[in-house]
Amino acid sequence: MNINEYGQIIRANIGKDVSSANSYKINLEPIIGEIVEKPATLGVVNIVEGDETWLANQYVEYVVEEGVLSYAGQWRKRGKAQSTSSNANGNYSYFTVLA
């Protein structure tokens, strides 16, 4: 992805079935700057991301909005799912935003 690019999908793996949750979010954090937390949707089909297969109902997706990727460099991302009885957070993973 490129700086200030929008319309692309960013996915974050939670690693367990979170289909019973009622709220999904993604945290995006540049090396320099504040964490951006955005609403996300649940991924409902199996996908291949890099060299891993992510299972349906175990990851979230976010369509990047204009102005969100405002820094070039290393970023990290994490998916979150919330329900009335529990929360599930994925591990952080890294991606690069190009200038």
Backbone hydrogen bonds in HBPLUS format (Angstrom, degrees):
<---DONOR---> <-ACCEPTOR-->    atom                        ^
c    i                          cat <-CA-CA->   ^        H-A-AA   ^      H-
h    n   atom  resd res      DA  || num        DHA   H-A  angle D-A-AA Bond
n    s   type  num  typ     dist DA aas  dist angle  dist       angle   num
A0098-LEU N   A0001-MET O   2.82 MM  97  6.15 174.5  1.82 149.7 149.1     1
A0005-GLU N   A0002-ASN O   3.01 MM   3  5.32 155.4  2.07 133.8 131.8     2
A0003-ILE N   A0098-LEU O   2.69 MM  95  5.77 145.1  1.81 177.5 169.3     3
A0004-ASN N   A0069-LEU O   2.66 MM  65  5.05 169.7  1.67 154.1 155.6     4
A0007-GLY N   A0064-VAL O   2.76 MM  57  5.17 164.2  1.78 139.2 143.8     5
A0064-VAL N   A0008-GLN O   2.83 MM  56  5.55 162.5  1.86 171.5 169.8     6
A0010-ILE N   A0062-TYR O   2.83 MM  52  5.27 164.4  1.85 155.2 159.5     7
A0062-TYR N   A0010-ILE O   2.86 MM  52  5.27 144.1  1.99 148.2 159.7     8
A0012-ALA N   A0060-VAL O   3.01 MM  48  5.46 153.6  2.08 145.9 152.4     9
A0060-VAL N   A0012-ALA O   2.94 MM  48  5.46 162.0  1.97 150.5 153.4    10
A0014-ILE N   A0058-GLN O   2.78 MM  44  5.48 162.1  1.82 150.8 155.3    11
A0015-GLY N   A0058-GLN O   3.14 MM  43  5.28 147.5  2.25 148.6 147.6    12
A0018-VAL N   A0057-ASN O   2.87 MM  39  5.86 165.7  1.89 173.8 173.8    13
A0021-ALA N   A0018-VAL O   3.05 MM   3  5.58 165.9  2.07 117.5 121.9    14
A0022-ASN N   A0082-GLN O   2.89 MM  60  6.13 146.5  2.00 142.4 150.0    15
A0023-SER N   A0082-GLN O   3.09 MM  59  5.09 130.2  2.35 152.3 155.1    16
A0082-GLN N   A0023-SER O   2.82 MM  59  5.09 161.3  1.85 151.0 154.7    17
A0040-ALA N   A0024-TYR O   2.93 MM  16  5.15 163.5  1.96 125.1 122.6    18
A0025-LYS N   A0080-LYS O   2.92 MM  55  5.07 162.4  1.96 141.8 144.9    19
A0080-LYS N   A0025-LYS O   2.86 MM  55  5.07 151.8  1.94 153.1 147.8    20
A0026-ILE N   A0038-LYS O   2.86 MM  12  5.41 150.2  1.95 153.2 162.5    21
A0038-LYS N   A0026-ILE O   2.93 MM  12  5.41 164.4  1.96 154.2 158.0    22
A0027-ASN N   A0078-ARG O   2.81 MM  51  5.16 167.1  1.83 154.2 158.4    23
A0078-ARG N   A0027-ASN O   3.01 MM  51  5.16 140.5  2.17 139.6 146.3    24
A0028-LEU N   A0036-VAL O   2.80 MM   8  5.09 158.9  1.85 148.5 155.9    25
A0036-VAL N   A0028-LEU O   2.72 MM   8  5.09 170.1  1.73 157.0 160.6    26
A0029-GLU N   A0076-ARG O   2.86 MM  47  5.26 157.7  1.91 158.2 161.4    27
A0076-ARG N   A0029-GLU O   2.87 MM  47  5.26 146.9  1.98 135.8 146.4    28
A0031-ILE N   A0074-GLN O   3.03 MM  43  5.88 139.5  2.20 175.8 164.4    29
A0041-THR N   A0061-GLU O   2.89 MM  20  5.26 160.7  1.92 148.9 154.7    30
A0061-GLU N   A0041-THR O   2.76 MM  20  5.26 152.6  1.83 150.0 159.2    31
A0043-GLY N   A0059-TYR O   2.82 MM  16  5.43 175.9  1.82 148.9 147.7    32
A0057-ASN N   A0043-GLY O   2.70 MM  14  5.57 168.1  1.72 158.1 162.3    33
A0047-ILE N   A0054-TRP O   2.92 MM   7  5.33 158.4  1.97 151.1 158.3    34
A0054-TRP N   A0047-ILE O   2.77 MM   7  5.33 154.3  1.83 153.7 161.8    35
A0049-GLU N   A0052-GLU O   2.82 MM   3  5.39 152.8  1.89 155.7 163.9    36
A0052-GLU N   A0049-GLU O   3.13 MM   3  5.39 165.3  2.15 124.7 128.3    37
A0058-GLN N   A0055-LEU O   3.15 MM   3  5.65 140.8  2.31 141.5 139.1    38
A0068-VAL N   A0065-GLU O   3.28 MM   3  5.90 166.7  2.30 138.1 138.2    39
A0070-SER N   A0068-VAL O   3.01 MM   2  5.56 131.6  2.25 103.9  90.1    40
A0073-GLY N   A0097-VAL O   2.71 MM  24  5.14 162.5  1.74 143.4 148.8    41
A0097-VAL N   A0073-GLY O   2.86 MM  24  5.14 171.1  1.87 148.4 150.6    42
A0075-TRP N   A0095-PHE O   2.82 MM  20  5.38 160.9  1.86 174.4 175.3    43
A0095-PHE N   A0075-TRP O   2.99 MM  20  5.38 157.2  2.05 135.8 140.3    44
A0077-LYS N   A0093-SER O   2.79 MM  16  5.50 153.1  1.86 157.2 166.4    45
A0093-SER N   A0077-LYS O   3.00 MM  16  5.50 149.5  2.09 147.9 157.6    46
A0090-GLY N   A0079-GLY O   2.87 MM  11  5.25 171.7  1.88 155.3 156.6    47
A0081-ALA N   A0088-ALA O   2.82 MM   7  5.14 154.1  1.89 153.8 160.2    48
A0088-ALA N   A0081-ALA O   2.83 MM   7  5.14 159.5  1.88 153.9 157.2    49
A0083-SER N   A0086-SER O   2.86 MM   3  5.37 150.4  1.95 165.3 174.8    50
